[in-house]
């Protein structure tokens, strides 16, 4: 489903910004309607054992750069409409 870049909000806008800047990322994900980066971290899993644990870090470029700047980048690099992932469609 195509959505006008000017109508993107929340997680849609965060995703569009990362997509505009870096293309499709394999370590991006969605958690409870939030968009973020998934990474693996070495954690202690027992008294003497360690293992990898998957972590989710919400990413919101609007908080970092301001919504106006994020929208400018998205519109400039992606145009007036964009196909958003199914998980982000209304």
N, C-alpha and C positions, 0 to 999 in steps of 0.2 A: 504494500500500500504506500503510495506516495503522499507525502505531507509537505506543505509549504514550509520552508525553513523559518519563515517569520512566525509560524504557529507552533513551533517546537517549544516544549516546556520541560522543566525538571530533568529527569533521567534521559529523555529524548535529546535535549539540548546538550547535556554532558557527553552523551555518546557521539552526537554529530560533531562536536568540537574535536574529540580525539580522533574520529574518523577523518576529519578535514586535515588534521595536523600529521597523522601517522598512518593512515590507511586502516585496514582491518587488523585488529590485534587478537591473537589467539588466547591471550591471558586476560581478556575482559569478560565480565560476567554481570549477572543481575541477581539481586537478593532482595526480596520483599519490595519490589518496585524501584529499588535503588540501583544505580549503575556504578561499577567500580572495577578495580584491578584485583585479580586473584593471583596470589603468590604462595610459594611454599617456604615454610620457616622450620628450622630445626628446633624442636621443643623437647623438654624432659617429659617422658611419658610414664616413668616409674622412678623408683629410688635410684637405680643405677642404669636406666635405659633412656635412650633418646630416639626420636623418630621424627619424620617429616610430618608437618601438619599444614593443611591448606588454610590460608587466611584470605579474608575479603576486606579490602580497604575501599570505602566509598570514595568516589572521585566526583568532585563538583567544581569545575573550572569557573563557574559563575562566582563562587566565593573567593577564588584566587585572583581573578582578573576583572571581575565585574561583568554583569550580564550584557551590557552594551558592547563591550569588546568581544565577548564570546560570540554574540550574534553577528558582529561585523566579520569575524573570521569565518564563521560557518557560511554566511551568505556569499562572501567573496570567493571562497574556495569551492563551495558545493553548488552554488546557484540558487534558484528560487524554490526548487523542489528536491526532495531526497526520498529514497526508499529506506524506510527504517526497519530494523529487525522485528520479527513477529512479536517478540516479548515486549516490545515498546509501543506496539500499535494500540490505539484506543479501543 
